[in-house]
Amino acid sequence: MLRNILSIGFLIVGSRAYDTVVNFGGSPIWENRTIEAIYQSALEEGGIVTCWHGGDETYQQLGLKKAFETRFPGMTLNITVDVSKYHDGNVDRQLSTKSLYVDSVILQTLHDYPRWDQEDALLHYAPLNFNKIHPAFRDIRAAWYGVSIFAWTFISSNSRLSISPREFSDFLKPDFKDKLVLTYPNDDDAVLYAFDLILNEFGYEWFEKLLEQNPRWVRGTGTPLTLLNDANSTVAATFTAGMGLSSSETLNVTIPTKGSFVTWAQRAAIFKDAPHPEGAKLLHNFMLSYEYQASTQGWSVLKDVPAPAGYPDIMDVPSTNPVDFERFMSDRARVERLKLFFEDKIGTAQGLSPLIDGL
């Protein structure tokens, strides 16, 4: 009896996967309208788009919301920021209960997108600048594509340090004792990836020496920036956060030449059953427009948008591989083993969610 039940179960799962694979209906919709025509269609649809965006501070996409709604009067972008590892499970819940109300999803969990596509949940839609996206950042059938480049750079305070870090070895110098603020690697997969890269390059001894520096461990990759900008804080540097490639009056941004730092293309997709598909198309076309890509102060997913002054194209930076993060994220068994390893060394992530911790 048990054997029969198991056999039926395997047939059901296998049939679902088989039917999806040989559906052969994955040709994308190629956008050929102007962005103004898409805008009018989105207004006629109701003027709303609901987007879930990965992040760890509620304010992180307010700039996108303002830019979008300013560019397209009458449109409302309902954007919810939460950590990607929570967003994806809630998306799965909506899909499984046929209660989808999200139109666009833009997350760090790159491994989710091929799975959702295999489940026939994603709209195959190629925005206007789709062919301008680096091929490595886009699905060949336009089920998903990168819309922005994230990077964990070296960020340091100009007033609290006499030197700026140039290489990973610099963080082990006496100047950085009690002055490092780092995100728990066992709480964020992109930070975990950073530690994986560093330790594979410089060995476990590097990590042991890092612990001797007595870093402050925090939740969220936005928290280090908050503390670095806090006049009452004593922390002075991090390598687990990003703020674009331009230094500010108080914070210096550098990238290493030895070892590898983390970059990846944050993926976007529109759900096939999205309540507001035209609104989502407008949002994605806007995010891939030259005007928006040039305003990000970082690398672009578009091949013909130049990098900020002083930096090569993202594909020409020898100390990073923006494509490799997907490989890392796809091996979930290895990711979980690494999380437990670092949890054993530094403890479980302490504190409230970075979205509600008041930092």
Buried (B, 14 or more C-beta within 10 A) or exposed (E): EEEEEEEEEEEEEEEEEEEBEEEEEBEBBEBEEEBEEBBEBBBEBEBBBBBBBBBBBBEBBEEBBEBBBEBBEEBBBBBBBBBBBBBBEEBBEBBEEEEBEBBBBBBBBBBBBBBBBBBBBBBBBBBBBBEBBBEBBBBEBBBBBBBBBBBBBBBBBBEBBEEBBEBBBBBBEEBBEEBBBBBBBBBBBBBBBBBBBBBEEBEEEBBEBBEEBEBBBBBBBBBBBBBBEEEEBEBBBBBBBBBBBEBEEEBBBBBBEEBBBBBBBBBBBBBBBBBBBBBBBBBBBBBBBEEBBEEBEBBBBBBEBEBBEEBEEBBEBEBBBBBBBBEBBEEEEEBEEBBEBBBEEBEEBEBEBBBEBEB
